[in-house]
Amino acid sequence: MLKATGYQPEPGTEGTIQDLNSDARQRLILETNVAMVQERAYRDSMMGSLAYPAQRLVRIRYSRQPRDWAARWREAAAAVNYEGVATDGSHIALLTSPIWRKLSRFDLDYPPFDFNSGMGVDPVDYEEAQRHGLVIPEATVDDMDGESLNASLEASIAKMDGDLQQAFVEALEDCVEVEGDRVYYTDPNGTRPVHWSEAGRVICGQRPPVIPDTQARAMVKFVEDQRKFDRAQRGVQDYATQEEWDALYDAVNRIKPTDVRESGTLYRGMSIDPNNADQFLAAIKRDGYQALPTKMVDSWSRTEETAQRFAAAGKPGNERIILVNDDYRSGHRIDTIVRTLQEQRRLVNKSDQHPHTNESEVLFMQGVRHGVNKIVRGRDGTPTYVYVSEQ
């Protein structure tokens, strides 16, 4: 590729790591990325361990020109006010200490901490960590954050000329954002947080053929027929695979939550057999309301008309129930995702029984519970209204 573009290294850099065409440069890039993946995997395997809650900065490879890591450690420890760091000069810190990220040239909390660095980490067990004065929590972490490796990926285009900058950005299409001379990868299939207003472009935007649209495809299936993501409906044709479940989870969970101040009152329409209505209302009044255990998310609408339509779509004679949610903080809006998919003409499986998701839809993840504040029972065929708020 470099040969085809007529690339020539700057005078005096031929054969060095500043020469894009040199073995040294290409080995540096490859080996650094491979090391990052390996060390991230090791960090994830150790995170949460009470047996080995800490680690020690150690030299794992000799360097011809070693950096002053003792000084870097002292500076990093002071910068984080010795949070989770042993103060006896032992270069030991909890796995969760911010010192590891502060120590890194790449803003990562695992090695390598710099290019061509010979430094790594060794695990430190519970007893040794205590001997060095570290206060170890009962649980290091509740669970992994699930952040993808690409969540903080960025690059500098400062040394590119204008035409090359434009070509670089255009080649990656909607997968990058440009701020000055920095290019940030939007992580379309990852976990990098995104505001709901940008979710359509990030998750469903245009991308080069080499970058799959895993989350976008999962969203298409969900929007067309949510039953395919309900474990109680496994008989539905083309039921969602585990990979699609995972992709949908990441897509929804990365959308920054919205609250009632930003998105207004929400509604959810339901149709329930009259013989089960009393039992259902009594149960949610006692235990609260949340998505069924078989579902990953529960969908609400920002328009009452949509909720009324879904409530009326049940069997004749069923009781219509409208949930009204005017106090929440954990909703994930998919407005722009639906709009982008519509513009791309990717939504095709539509029927009167299962219309496409309304653009005003807001999703709540499984586990978000709403308490019942008031129930107004319907009369003479009018719906029953249930007023709830997030607990």
C-alpha atoms as one frame of an Amber mdcrd trajectory, in Angstrom:
protein
   0.000   0.000   0.000   2.802   2.379   0.871   4.528   1.638  -2.432   1.311
   2.219  -4.367   0.858   5.630  -2.768   4.430   6.698  -3.514   5.314   6.992
   0.152   8.815   8.210   0.973  10.146   8.531   4.534  11.396  11.894   5.679
  15.147  12.331   5.097  17.173  10.876   7.939  14.408   8.532   9.176  14.972
   5.735   6.652  14.911   2.333   8.354  13.968   3.739  11.777  10.647   3.379
  13.583   9.668   6.747  12.075   9.786   5.125   8.625   6.352   3.593   7.969
   7.898   1.074   5.590  10.584  -0.231   7.983  10.484  -3.617   9.679  11.182
  -1.877  12.985   8.114   0.315  12.636   5.824  -2.519  11.592   7.101  -4.834
  14.323   6.609  -2.081  16.895   2.972  -1.591  15.884   2.164  -5.292  15.727
   3.978  -6.289  18.900   2.510  -3.374  20.882  -1.039  -4.264  19.859  -0.555
  -7.978  20.531   0.916  -7.189  23.962  -2.047  -4.945  24.761  -4.529  -7.698
  23.919  -2.620 -10.263  25.987  -2.252  -7.979  28.995  -5.886  -6.886  28.806
  -6.924 -10.560  28.888  -4.662 -11.156  31.903  -6.029  -8.077  33.680  -9.617
  -9.221  33.065  -8.840 -12.710  34.403  -7.406 -11.270  37.631  -9.905  -8.466
  38.203 -12.225  -9.244  41.110  -9.893 -11.829  42.646  -9.626 -11.692  46.439
  -6.723 -14.133  46.364  -4.636 -11.731  44.224  -6.114  -8.247  44.649  -2.904
  -6.336  43.812   0.077  -6.399  41.492   3.687  -5.205  41.400   5.418  -3.243
  38.646   8.407  -5.357  37.558  10.957  -5.514  34.765  10.221  -8.483  32.511
  12.678  -7.697  29.726  16.037  -5.933  29.577  16.109  -2.641  27.664  19.195
  -1.068  26.163  18.032   2.364  27.301  15.806   1.749  30.352  13.515   4.567
  31.389  13.409   5.838  34.970  10.360   3.843  36.060  10.990   4.515  39.734
  10.537   8.230  39.080   7.508   7.617  36.870   5.969   5.487  39.620   6.478
   8.214  42.231   4.984  10.864  39.939   1.985   8.686  39.049   1.380   7.744
  42.707   1.444  11.389  43.756  -0.879  12.332  40.893  -3.531   9.884  42.150
  -2.907  10.767  45.830  -1.637   7.216  46.472  -5.145   5.814  46.006  -4.764
   2.041  46.328  -0.948   2.407  46.214   1.501   1.078  48.787   3.486   3.950
  50.300   6.629   1.951  51.160   8.280   2.226  47.755   7.465  -1.384  46.845
   5.801  -0.500  43.498   2.689  -2.431  44.591  -0.891  -1.251  44.047  -4.388
  -2.695  43.931  -5.572  -3.820  40.514  -8.277  -1.163  40.759  -5.878   1.671
  41.608  -5.862   4.582  39.136  -2.059   4.539  39.180  -1.911   1.942  36.410
  -3.731   4.177  33.958  -1.704   7.202  35.085   1.495   5.240  34.567   0.559
   4.336  30.991   1.522   6.365  27.947  -1.616   4.943  26.305  -4.087   5.790
  29.118  -4.671   2.060  29.745  -4.651   0.316  33.111  -2.553  -2.629  31.941
   0.845  -3.098  30.205   2.624  -2.239  28.021   2.956   1.139  29.662   5.042
   2.630  26.847   6.460   1.759  23.426   9.210  -0.877  23.572   8.799  -1.031
  27.322  10.386  -3.889  29.272   8.070  -3.363  32.246   5.189  -5.610  33.228
   3.311  -6.760  36.334   3.363  -9.694  38.733   0.382 -10.710  40.871   0.475
  -9.928  44.588  -1.553 -12.138  46.925  -3.889 -11.027  49.699  -1.450 -11.465
  52.594   1.428  -9.671  50.886  -0.835  -6.788  49.858  -1.907  -6.417  53.492
   1.713  -6.472  54.690   2.397  -3.518  52.415  -0.414  -1.544  54.009  -3.051
  -1.846  51.306  -6.699  -1.796  52.363  -8.411  -4.534  50.390 -12.177  -4.244
  49.833 -14.413  -7.261  50.391 -14.875  -7.427  46.625 -12.455  -5.781  44.248
 -15.180  -5.158  41.677 -18.795  -6.264  41.343 -18.288  -7.287  37.723 -16.315
  -6.349  34.666 -17.294  -3.155  32.904 -17.240  -4.880  29.514 -15.459  -1.971
  27.839 -14.099  -3.029  24.472 -10.459  -2.676  23.483 -11.416  -0.052  20.903
 -13.298   2.190  23.321 -10.347   4.588  23.640  -8.808   4.110  20.183  -7.579
   7.332  18.596  -4.899   8.535  16.200  -3.154  11.742  15.219  -3.454  13.108
  11.695  -1.326  16.168  12.428   1.464  15.110  10.065  -0.849  14.262   7.161
  -1.387  16.824   4.444  -4.925  18.022   3.816  -5.743  15.617   0.976  -4.483
  12.610   2.909  -6.410  13.653   6.017  -9.598  13.891   4.004  -9.003  10.543
   2.292  -8.254   8.858   5.631 -11.428  10.145   7.273 -13.604   9.400   4.242
 -12.268   5.832   4.045 -13.465   5.152   7.600 -16.802   6.936   6.990 -18.999
   7.128  10.118 -16.588   5.026  12.181 -14.524   8.053  13.217 -14.982  11.500
  14.700 -12.486  14.292  14.066 -11.513  16.881  16.662  -8.688  19.112  15.502
  -5.768  16.887  14.555  -7.119  13.866  16.468  -9.288  11.101  15.036 -11.414
   9.108  17.483 -12.805   5.687  16.590 -16.516   5.502  17.418 -16.288   1.779
  18.212 -19.449   0.851  16.243 -19.582  -2.721  17.562 -18.114  -2.014  20.971
 -19.114  -0.382  24.222 -17.907   3.200  23.946 -20.680   5.348  25.501 -22.720
   7.455  23.105 -25.505   9.993  23.566 -28.832   8.800  22.181 -28.840  11.609
  19.617 -25.625  10.176  18.083 -26.482   6.486  18.466 -27.919   6.148  14.952
 -24.752   7.404  13.269 -22.374   5.454  15.517 -24.184   2.108  15.577 -25.892
   2.112  12.174 -23.780   4.566  10.174 -21.830   3.892   6.996 -18.626   1.880
   7.364 -15.964   0.194   5.229 -16.760  -3.405   4.175 -14.064  -4.769   6.487
 -15.899  -3.497   9.578 -19.028  -5.590  10.281 -22.309  -4.087  11.442 -23.041
  -6.602  14.195 -24.906  -4.222  16.505 -26.829  -2.653  13.635 -28.050  -6.071
  12.425 -29.176  -6.970  15.929 -31.075  -3.695  16.110 -32.777  -4.433  12.783
 -34.027  -7.773  14.108 -35.173  -6.210  17.383 -36.978  -3.301  15.748 -38.760
  -5.551  13.252 -39.983  -8.082  15.819 -39.075  -7.869  19.494 -40.429 -11.374
  20.079 -37.211 -12.724  18.537 -35.376 -11.533  21.648 -37.865 -13.057  24.096
 -36.675 -16.415  25.428 -40.304 -17.396  25.990 -40.879 -17.189  22.215 -38.198
 -19.560  20.973 -40.550 -20.886  18.330 -40.501 -17.583  16.459 -38.887 -18.028
  13.051 -35.287 -16.769  12.903 -35.068 -16.515  16.696 -32.129 -14.377  17.845
 -28.796 -16.140  18.359 -26.618 -15.646  21.445 -24.313 -13.456  19.355 -27.278
 -11.244  18.462 -28.351 -11.115  22.125 -24.854  -9.979  23.070 -24.775  -7.406
  20.266 -28.168  -5.983  21.247 -27.106  -5.812  24.900 -23.972  -3.854  24.024
 -25.854  -1.581  21.604 -28.531  -0.608  24.138 -26.316  -0.504  27.207 -23.820
   1.885  25.594 -26.506   4.509  24.921 -26.215   7.011  27.750 -29.357   6.864
  29.922 -31.908   9.608  29.695 -34.357  10.778  32.352 -37.811  12.324  32.526
 -36.404  15.859  32.327 -34.977  15.122  28.882 -37.479  12.659  27.407 -40.776
  13.400  29.164 -43.454  10.995  30.357 -43.326   7.443  29.014 -46.145   4.997
  28.322 -46.397   1.240  27.889 -49.507  -0.475  26.547 -50.488  -3.997  27.578
 -53.343  -6.402  26.865 -54.140  -8.909  29.611 -56.723 -11.663  29.962 -59.376
 -10.277  32.359 -59.057 -13.425  34.483 -55.383 -12.554  35.112 -55.638  -8.766
  35.369 -56.328  -8.590  39.114 -53.458 -10.961  39.863 -51.085  -8.963  37.624
 -52.003  -5.613  39.188 -51.701  -6.987  42.716 -48.277  -8.475  41.930 -46.752
  -5.295  40.495 -48.259  -3.205  43.298 -46.524  -5.496  45.786 -43.244  -6.229
  43.965 -42.909  -3.416  41.451 -42.809  -3.646  37.658 -39.831  -4.625  35.479
 -39.082  -6.474  32.263 -39.989 -10.150  32.257 -37.084 -12.487  33.133 -37.149
 -13.825  29.564 -36.444 -10.369  28.116 -33.320  -8.270  28.001 -35.168  -4.969
  27.718 -38.610  -3.479  28.224 -39.841  -0.938  25.691 -41.795   2.220  26.475
 -43.101   4.950  24.202 -42.915   8.707  24.522 -46.414   8.964  22.999 -49.554
   7.657  24.679 -51.140   6.988  21.277 -48.570   4.251  20.568 -49.208   2.638
  23.955 -52.954   2.724  23.316 -52.426   0.989  19.960 -50.422  -1.836  21.471
 -52.902  -2.225  24.343 -55.728  -2.587  21.827 -53.835  -5.157  19.736 -54.634
  -8.042  22.084 -57.493 -10.507  21.976 -61.034  -9.053  22.031 -62.267  -8.799
  25.595 -58.814  -8.417  27.121 -58.288  -5.661  29.642 -56.211  -2.769  28.316
 -53.575  -1.497  30.739 -51.524   1.654  30.231 -48.433   2.115  32.370 -47.481
   5.766  32.888 -43.872   6.474  33.851 -43.137  10.064  34.860 -40.175   9.508
  37.193 -37.163   7.645  35.775 -33.436   8.047  35.094 -32.341   4.874  33.268
 -34.059   4.975  29.878 -32.117   4.330  26.659 -33.591   6.150  23.674 -33.298
   4.537  20.236 -34.901   7.357  18.218 -31.969   7.984  15.919 -31.231   4.283
  15.480 -34.736   3.623  14.139 -34.628   6.722  11.964 -31.250   5.748  10.488
 -32.437   2.202   9.737 -35.548   3.619   8.057 -33.446   5.948   5.928 -31.243
   3.023   4.939 -34.378   0.988   4.023 -33.218  -1.871   6.221 -36.574  -2.375
   7.954 -38.652  -4.680   5.785 -40.329  -7.282   8.018 -43.418  -5.370   9.054
 -47.008  -6.398   9.795 -50.066  -4.936  11.475 -49.525  -7.281  14.424 -45.867
  -6.331  14.772 -45.293  -2.829  13.411 -41.839  -1.351  13.447 -40.655   0.166
  16.681 -41.870   3.717  17.047 -39.142   6.357  16.823 -40.151   7.625  20.252
 -39.226   4.343  21.953 -37.200   4.213  25.168 -35.743   0.948  26.475 -35.097
  -0.126  30.071 -32.641  -2.916  30.783 -33.708  -6.022  32.660 -33.438  -5.370
  36.398 -34.630  -1.751  36.355 -37.609  -1.830  38.727 -40.511   0.608  38.869
 -42.679   1.062  41.930 -46.441   1.492  41.551 -47.714   4.818  42.852 -51.363
   4.654  41.843 -53.794   2.429  39.931 -56.895   3.911  38.295 -59.106   1.011
  37.231 -60.882   1.412  33.922 -64.665   1.359  33.559 -67.037   0.731  30.677
 -64.253  -0.407  28.366 -61.753   2.335  29.231 -58.137   1.335  29.947 -56.709
   0.864  33.415 -53.936   3.358  34.152 -50.990   2.392  36.351 -48.678   5.225
  37.434 -45.112   4.154  38.241 -41.714   5.619  39.071 -38.246   4.098  38.895
 -37.026   2.791  42.232
